């Protein structure tokens, strides 16, 4: 393992020296390779608090991320709300939410962690009246 790390570090140093391009990562235990990078798995958008998305069908987890993550992108014009709440409904197991998570606009939030690949789910959102929600998801 130590040799592998040394080899990877040497290859990265050579790549930076050759191309002048450095790549920064923000890896962590909740982030798998390719997670939180475009193209995102889905867009989350609704003007109705209590909406369950997608409006028909389900989403399915992928190998891209170990978690289901949401990033709030915007709210309705003229509002000052900075958060909304989201939860995951694992449709093959239940029709209820797992737990509610507060999602801040401009930040990624895990709304379910350590989810197996291929799991079908929907997302329920709730927010202050009139703000609407638009965001991105990776799973």
C-alpha positions in Angstrom: 0.0 0.0 0.0 2.9 2.4 0.8 4.4 1.7 -2.6 1.1 2.4 -4.3 0.8 5.8 -2.5 4.3 6.7 -3.3 3.8 5.8 -7.0 0.6 7.8 -7.2 2.3 10.8 -5.5 5.1 10.6 -8.0 2.8 10.3 -11.0 0.8 13.3 -9.7 4.0 15.4 -9.3 5.1 14.5 -12.8 1.7 15.4 -14.2 1.8 18.8 -12.5 5.4 19.4 -13.6 4.6 18.4 -17.2 1.2 20.2 -17.7 1.2 22.9 -15.0 -2.3 21.7 -14.0 -3.0 20.6 -10.4 -6.1 18.8 -9.3 -7.5 19.4 -5.9 -9.9 17.0 -4.2 -12.1 17.3 -1.2 -12.4 13.6 -0.5 -13.9 12.3 2.7 -15.6 9.3 4.1 -19.0 10.2 2.6 -17.6 11.0 -0.9 -16.9 8.4 -3.5 -15.0 9.0 -6.8 -17.0 11.2 -9.1 -19.5 12.3 -6.5 -20.5 16.0 -6.3 -19.1 16.6 -9.8 -21.0 17.4 -13.0 -22.9 16.0 -14.6 -25.0 15.6 -11.5 -27.4 12.6 -11.2 -30.6 14.7 -11.1 -32.1 18.2 -10.8 -34.4 18.8 -7.8 -37.1 21.4 -8.6 -40.5 22.2 -7.1 -42.7 25.1 -6.1 -44.8 23.0 -3.7 -43.8 22.2 -0.1 -44.4 18.6 0.7 -43.7 17.5 -2.9 -42.4 14.0 -3.5 -39.9 13.9 -6.4 -39.7 12.6 -9.0 -43.4 13.2 -9.6 -43.6 9.8 -11.3 -41.2 6.9 -11.1 -38.2 6.7 -8.9 -34.5 7.4 -8.9 -31.9 4.6 -8.4 -28.6 4.9 -6.6 -25.4 4.4 -8.6 -21.8 3.5 -8.0 -20.9 7.2 -8.3 -21.7 8.0 -4.7 -22.2 6.1 -1.5 -24.6 8.7 -0.2 -27.7 10.5 -1.5 -26.7 14.2 -1.6 -28.6 17.4 -2.3 -27.2 20.9 -3.0 -29.7 23.8 -2.9 -29.1 26.0 -5.9 -31.7 28.7 -5.6 -35.0 29.8 -4.1 -37.8 31.9 -5.5 -36.9 35.5 -6.4 -37.3 38.0 -3.7 -37.2 35.6 -0.8 -34.5 35.4 1.9 -34.9 31.8 2.9 -31.5 30.0 3.0 -32.6 26.5 3.8 -35.1 23.8 3.0 -35.6 20.3 4.3 -35.4 17.0 2.5 -35.8 13.3 3.3 -35.4 10.1 1.4 -38.2 7.5 0.9 -36.8 4.0 0.1 -39.8 2.9 -2.0 -39.1 -0.8 -1.9 -39.1 -0.8 2.0 -41.5 2.0 3.1 -43.6 4.9 2.1 -42.2 7.0 5.0 -39.2 9.4 5.2 -35.9 8.1 6.6 -35.3 11.4 8.5 -35.4 15.1 7.7 -32.2 16.9 6.8 -31.7 20.7 6.5 -30.2 21.7 3.2 -28.5 25.0 2.9 -28.4 26.8 -0.5 -25.0 26.5 -2.0 -23.8 23.6 0.2 -24.0 19.8 -0.3 -25.9 17.8 2.4 -26.1 14.1 2.8 -29.8 13.1 3.1 -29.0 9.4 3.3 -25.6 7.8 4.0 -24.0 4.4 3.0 -26.8 3.5 0.6 -26.2 0.4 -1.5 -26.1 0.7 -5.3 -29.3 0.1 -7.3 -31.7 1.2 -4.5 -34.9 2.8 -5.7 -35.9 6.0 -3.9 -37.8 9.3 -4.0 -37.2 12.6 -2.2 -39.7 14.6 -0.2 -39.0 18.3 0.3 -40.6 20.9 2.6 -39.9 24.6 2.9 -41.3 28.0 3.9 -44.4 29.0 2.0 -43.7 30.6 -1.3 -39.9 30.0 -1.6 -39.8 27.1 -4.1 -36.7 25.0 -4.4 -34.2 24.2 -7.1 -31.1 22.2 -6.5 -28.9 19.3 -7.7 -28.6 15.7 -6.5 -25.9 13.2 -6.7 -26.4 9.5 -5.8 
